[in-house]
């Protein structure tokens, strides 16, 4: 009993990885899918578009750097990037108006989502806090 109480007390007092991963967006470049987990439970599976041939969507685990609800690309002719979650410099998860291309590589490196799905994820991250979200991208 004492050991369980001590473990519970430590878990409450010391920040741990569980707190830092309340929201996980797991992107598979190969399958062009994003799985969204909240507190370890799969909530959504959505088609995405990652980098087209000649471009890259970098693999790795990232923390969001900033959110931008109505972002416009300064690199690509002011292209709309609604509900953008920037995670590695200029790379972001964001909505797209090219919905028919979802499920196929089509971006310049970002992870594109249906705008409705991008809004859901954006609002989850805003509610939980950027420090409690991870972006995991695997090939």
N, C-alpha and C positions, 0 to 999 in steps of 0.2 A: 504494500500500500504506500509506504513512504517513497519507494523508488518511483512509482507512478506519479505521485504528487510532485516530486522533484523534477521529473521529466516534463510534466505539464507546466510547472512554474518556469523552467528554462525556456520552453517553447514560447511562452507568452512574453518573456523578458528579452530574449535574444532574437533579433531578426534572422530569419532563415530563408532558404531558397523557396519554400512553399509560398511565402508572402510575395516574393519577387516574381512569381509566375502565376498570378491569379488569372491572367489572360495570356494564352499562347496562340499565335497564328503560325501554324506549321505549313509551309509551302513546299510542295514537291514539283520541281521543274520538269521532271520526267513525265509525271501524270497530269501536269497543269491543273493541280487541285490545291486548295487551301482547306485545312481543317482547323477549326477554331475551338479551343478548349477553354472552359472556365472552371477554375479550381479542380483541374484534372479531368473534367467531364466533357466529352465531345458534344458540342452544341450544333455545329454547322459544318457542312462540307460544300464548298463552292468552287465552281470553275474559275480559273484565272488565266491571264495571259502574262507570260514572262518574256524574256529577251528573244527577239527574232534572230535568225542567223546573222552572224557578224557582230552581235552585241552580247553583253553578259548580264546576268542577274547573279551577283556574287552569293556564294554559299556561306553559311555561318549562322551564328546566334547573335542577335542584336537587341539593344534596348531602343525604344523610340527616342528621338532627339527633339522633335517638336511636332505639333499638330497644326494643320491649316485647313479649315473648313471649306473655303472657296478658293483654293490655290490655283494659280495660273503658272505654267512653265516659263521660266526665263530662258531656257535652253531650246525649247521646241515651239517657236512661233506663238507663244501665249496660249498653248493648248490647255484646256480645262483639266484640272486634277482634283475633282471634288473629294472632300473627306480624306485628305492626304495625311498619312502617318509616315513621317520621314524617319528613317532608321539608320542610314549610312551615308552621310553627306547628301548628295542629290538623289539617292534611291529612296523610293517611297512605295507604300501600299496606297492605292487610290482608286476612285471610281473612274470609269471610262464611258465615252459615248460610242465606242466601237464594240458594242455588246455581242454582235454576231461573231466576233473573233475570239471571244472567251473560250477557253479550252484548247487554244492553239498559241504557240509563241508569236507575239506580235508587237511587243513593246521595245523601247530602247534600253531596257534594263529594269524598269520598275515592275511592280506586281500590280496588275490591273484587275479590278473587280467590277461586277455589276454595281452601279451607283447605290442601289437599295442595300446591297450587302456591305458596301464600303461605309455607308451611313451607320449600319448596325454595329460594325466593328469600331468605327470612330467613336460612337457614343459609349460603347463598352469601355474603351480605353480612357475616355474622358471621365467616366464614372469611377473607374477603379484606380486611375492615376497611371501616368506613363511609367513610373518606377515599378509598377506591378504587372507590366506586360513584357513579353518577349516575342521577337520575330525569329523564327527558325526556318532557314531556307536550305533545302537539301537538293542535290541533283537527282 
